[in-house]
Amino acid sequence: MGSCSDVADHANHKPPQDEAHSSSSSAVTERPSRILCPSPANPCADASLLDTYNAYLESKPVLTKALTAATVQGLGAALGSILSSRDSVESSASGNRGGQRRGRRVDWLEVFAFALHGGLLNGPIGHYWFEWLDKNGPKSKSKSMLLDQLCVQPPLLFAMFVFLDMTRAAVREIKPSCGRTLSTIGPTIVSSWRFWPFAVWATFKYLKKKHYTVALNLCSIAWTVYLSKGKKSSE
């Protein structure tokens, strides 16, 4: 006859198939729940593209809206240039049946200008403006719309056209500007070595660090006069 401890051990002991059955049943009953990504720093496979985008809107709203505006405006400019080139091809083909037809093309300068405007101006300004309008504007949605369209959109459109023209002109000027710079950079560097080493040495020697920028800005007055005078004489 066994002891009481042997009986207790036998009662507590479970067959291997019972342990396997209990573990499988618990695995069936415990199903992982779908967890959406709370932030871009904690991504998960179950989150959709919209969930991820909304997470970025919450964590980095200005950057997300700037990149969105740049992408959308660049895409719109590309589509507009393609449609415009198609219309010009059709009109030239109808006027000259025997002429050579050009294919559709994308005006990349236009795409770059609109994308840059969306990323630097439209997206950030829109974020801060609509945040202010939501907190301080009229409660009526109709009045908020009128305030936006009558007071804000006209100056924004003016700024957009100015920005686009300046961007196009700046990009077109890059190549000739590089040519002019390469022809003058050598003599300018030599001339700067006659002035700036002494100015920087004297600033470091006799002034405190908090005064460095102010002192060198004052020195740059003489340097700017020299550069401006040299530019006028070369013209």
NORDASUL-V751980 format. One line per field, one symbol per residue. phi: phi as a letter, one per 40 degrees, with the letter a starting at -180 (. if undefined). psi: psi as a letter, one per 30 degrees, with the letter a starting at -180 (. if undefined). burial: I if it has 16 or more other ideal C-beta (glycine too) atoms within 10 Angstrom, else O. Layout:
phi=???
psi=???
burial=???
This chain:
phi=.ccccccccccccbcdccccccccccccccbcccbcccaccbcacccccccccccccccbcccccccccccccccccccccccccccccccccccbccccccccbbccccccccccccccbccccccccccccccbccccccccccccccbbcdcccccccccccccccccccccccccccccbccccccccccbcdccccccccbbccccdccccccccccccccccccccccc
psi=klleeeeeeeefkkleeeeeeeeeeeeeejkklkkljflffillffkleeeeeeeeeeeieeeeeeeeeeeeeeeeeeeeeeeeeeeeeeeeeefjeflkkklklkjfeeeeeeeeeeeeeeeeeeeeefeeeeefalfkeeeeeeeeeefeeeeeeeeeeeeeeeeeeeeffeeeeeeeefffeeeeeeeeffeeeeeeeeeeeflleffeeeeeeeefeeeeeeeeeeeeef.
burial=OOOOOOOOOOOOOOOOOOOOOOOOOOOOOOOOOOOOIOOOOOOOOOIOOOOIOOIIOOOOOOOIIIIIIIOOIIOOIIOOIOOOIOOOOOOOOOOOOOOOOOOOOOIOOIIIIIIIIIIOIIIIIIIOOOOOOOOOOOOOOOOOOOOOOOOOOOOOOOOIOOIIOOIOOOOOOOOOOOOOOOOOOOOOOOOOOOOOOOIOOOIOOOOOOOOOOOIOOOIOOOOOOOOOOOOOOOO
